[in-house]
Amino acid sequence: MESVNYENFITSTVESFLPRFTDPKICLSMVVRMSWTDHGYDEDGNTKVREERRFSKAFFVIFHRPNNYTRVLIKDVSDDRVFIRTRFQKGVKGFEMKQVSNHDSCWRSDGMQWVFKSFCEAWDHFEELGIEGRDIDPYVGYDLSGDPKFHEIEMKQIDEDGYLYNVKIGEKIEMADVGKYMTTY
């Protein structure tokens, strides 16, 4: 399944950038943009038979690894351009995020289900338009704002089940300073 490739792309980034047992005050954040485009060509690839159509999603994702577990928090920001531009500005009081995983290994599967669900939504969208999946061109990547980034983080659970958090993100931590938050052996 193609979504697995993108899930691995994201989890590999986390494993590379944010080791386990980092300071609880630091997180790795990113906006992941996904789009699926039907360019409107016939099976021959040359004849234009319909106008181009696109389905897109965007998620703000936080990875937090203060111990052997990895916490994954997401916020669907597909329709929220203001959030993407202002999420790190001083004075932002915090925002609600959903915890989708907090586990030592299953975070790679449980924490990435939003990618697969987005692929399913895109396929359903195009199927309703009578467009087959093989005609859809997927794209998954990081936001142009320079994601992923390191930030200091404050989190507070706001529901009884432990799935909703109020999250406050501090200013970006420069790469030269990230080592101060990492465990040394």
N, C-alpha and C positions, 0 to 999 in steps of 0.2 A: 504494500500500500504506500502510495507516494507521501502521505502525511507523516509516515514514520521517518523518512529522510529528513524532514524539517524538524521533527521532534528531536532527532539525534543532533542536528545542527545546533539547536538551542542548548540542549543539555551538555554537549561537548564544550560550548562556550563557557557555561557555568563551571564545569569541572576544571577548565583551564585557567579561568580568571579568579575564582573564589574557592579556595580550599576549605575543607571542613575545619572546624575549630578556629574560625576567625573570630575576632572581637565581636561580641553581640551588638555593638554600636554600628556595625557596618553592613551594608547590603549591596548587591549588584542589581541595578534596575535597567530596564530596557523597554522600548516600545517596539513591539513586533507588528509589522504591517504584512497583511496577506491580501492578495487580490487574485481573482480568476477572470480571465478575459476570453471571450469568444470573439475572434476577429472577423467572423462573418463569412468565411470562405467555404466553398463547396469542398467535397472530398478530394478533388484534384489539387487543392491548395492554391489555385490561381483565380478561380471564378468567384467574385464577390456576390453572395446571394442574400445577405441581410446586413443590417447595420451592426457595428461593433457593440457588444454589451459587456458590462463588467459588474462583478460582485466583489466587495471588499470588506475587510474587517481590520481592526487595530486593537491591540491589547497592551496595556501598561502592565508589566510583570516585574515582580520583585522576588529575588532569591536571597535567603537569609540562612547562613550556615554556622551558627555559633557552637555547634557540637557535632556529633555524628549524624544528626538529622538535617535534612534540607527542607526548609519551609518555602512553599511557593504561594505567592499571593497574586491575584489578577484583578484587573479592572478593565471592562470593555470600554474602550474610548473611540469606537468606530465613528460615532456621531458627535464627538466632543473635541473639536479643534482647539478650543480655548484651554482645556485641561492640558493638552500636549504642550502648548506654548508656555503655560504658567505654572506647571507642577513643581518647579524648583525655586520659584521666586520667594524672596523673603516675605514673611507675613502670611504665607499660606497656612491656614489653621489645621490642615489635615483633611483627609478624605477617606472614604470607606473602600475597603478592598476585601475580596473574598479569598479565604484560604482554600486552596484546592489540594494541598498535600503538606504533610509534615512527617517525613519518614526517612529512614536511612537509605533505602534503595528504591522503593516504589515511587518516589518523587519523579523518577524518570518516566514512569507510565501514568500514574494518577495525576501528577502535576502537569502533564502535557496533554490531557484529554481535550482541553479547549482547542488545540490545534486540529485534532481529528473531527471534533464537533463542527468546527468552522468549515472544514472540507465538506462535511455532510450537508451543511446549510447551503454551500455554494452549489453542490451537485443538485440538491432539491430545487434551488432557484432556477438553474438552467434547464432542468428536466421539465419544470412547469412551462418553460418557454419553448419546449420541444427541441432543445439542443442537447446532443449526446455528449457524454463526458470526454470522449476522445477529442472533441473539438475545443476543449477548454485548456487554456494556457495558464498554469498556476505560477505565482510568485510569492515567496516568503522572504522577508529580510528585515533588517533593523531600520528604524526611523532615521531620517537624514540629519537629525539633531545631534548625531555623534554617539548614539547608543551603541553598546552598553556603557553604563557609568557606575562609579562607586559613590555612595552617599552614606552619611550617618543617618540612622533611622530610629524612630520611636514608634512603638506599636502598642495598642491597647485593645484587648478583646472587648467587643461590644455586644455580643450575644451569648446566650447560655450554652449553645452547642459548640462554640469555638470556631465558627466558620467566618465570622465577620470581624474585621479589625478596623480601628481608626489608625491611620498611618500618617506620620509626619516625617517628611524627608528633609534632611539638611542640605546645605550646599554641596556641590560636587567636590569629591576628594580627588586631588591631582594624583596621577600615577606615581610621581616621586614620593608621595606621602602614604600610599596604600600599604607599603611594607610595615608601617607602624602598627597596623591592625592585624597582621598575620602572626600566627604562632610559629615560633622557631624551635627547631629540635636540636 
